[in-house]
């Protein structure tokens, strides 16, 4: 278990800018020609994404005008509260867009780590799509790309890159 850590000043700003009409959430979609196996995806997320503390921590607000919120371990963390699976009603981009659109306007649950993924089966007929949402206070765009790549399986038996030392930020 990690010790509670204050958000950086920048991340505090991102967190406090978040509102129902101005979500500070980075959204992305990955499309795959073949179906993704949920168990294999869970294993990849566990060994890749969840090795970073922030994806197992929630933000705890603290009283006081100048008190920064802090990262605390989510004692009730379960991957199934962050990874959802659905089957698309049809194979095209329009069906994927319709499935994703309501989530773009929905805030992430503040009582759990600020990210979620939705696995859509049936994209393109026989493939899958993975829609991910990560609050900007977890990391900037470049760091998030690095984290998402870390969640992918290594190619040709290559070793995974160890998490960076230093701050618990991906």
Residue pairs with C-beta under 8 A, 6 or more apart in sequence:
1 73
2 53
2 57
2 71
2 73
2 168
4 60
4 70
4 71
4 72
5 70
5 71
5 168
6 12
6 68
6 69
6 70
6 71
7 15
7 59
7 68
7 69
7 70
7 71
7 137
8 169
9 68
11 137
11 138
12 68
12 69
12 137
14 24
14 135
14 136
14 137
15 24
15 59
15 69
15 135
15 137
17 24
18 24
18 25
18 107
18 135
18 137
20 107
23 104
23 105
23 107
24 135
24 136
24 137
25 107
25 108
25 133
25 134
25 135
25 136
26 133
26 134
26 135
26 136
26 141
26 144
27 100
27 104
27 131
27 132
27 133
28 131
28 132
28 148
29 96
29 100
29 129
29 130
29 131
29 132
30 129
30 130
30 132
31 123
31 124
31 127
31 128
31 129
32 123
32 127
32 128
32 129
32 130
33 124
33 126
33 127
34 126
34 127
34 128
35 121
35 126
35 127
35 128
36 119
36 121
36 128
36 130
38 83
38 85
38 119
41 83
41 119
41 130
42 79
42 83
44 151
44 152
44 153
45 79
45 83
45 117
45 151
46 79
47 160
48 147
48 150
48 151
48 152
48 160
49 55
49 147
49 148
49 150
49 151
50 56
50 79
51 150
51 163
52 147
52 150
52 163
52 168
52 170
53 71
53 73
53 168
54 71
54 113
54 138
54 139
54 168
54 169
54 170
55 113
55 115
55 138
55 147
55 170
56 73
56 74
56 77
56 113
57 71
57 72
57 73
57 74
57 113
58 71
58 72
58 74
58 110
58 111
58 112
58 113
58 114
59 69
59 70
59 71
59 72
59 110
59 114
59 137
60 69
60 70
60 71
60 72
61 69
62 68
62 69
62 70
71 168
74 112
74 113
76 112
77 112
77 113
81 112
82 112
82 113
82 115
82 116
82 117
83 116
83 117
83 118
83 119
84 116
84 117
84 118
84 119
85 118
85 119
85 120
85 121
86 99
86 118
86 119
86 120
86 121
87 120
87 121
87 122
88 95
88 96
88 99
88 120
88 121
88 122
88 123
88 129
89 95
89 98
89 99
90 122
91 122
91 123
91 124
91 125
92 124
96 120
96 123
96 129
99 118
99 120
99 131
100 118
100 131
103 118
103 131
103 133
108 114
108 115
108 116
108 133
108 135
114 134
114 135
114 137
114 138
115 132
115 133
115 134
115 135
115 138
116 132
116 133
117 130
117 131
117 132
117 133
118 130
118 131
118 132
119 128
119 129
119 130
120 128
120 129
120 130
120 131
121 128
122 128
123 129
132 148
134 144
138 144
138 169
138 170
139 147
139 169
139 170
143 169
143 170
144 170
146 170
147 170
150 160
150 161
150 170
154 160
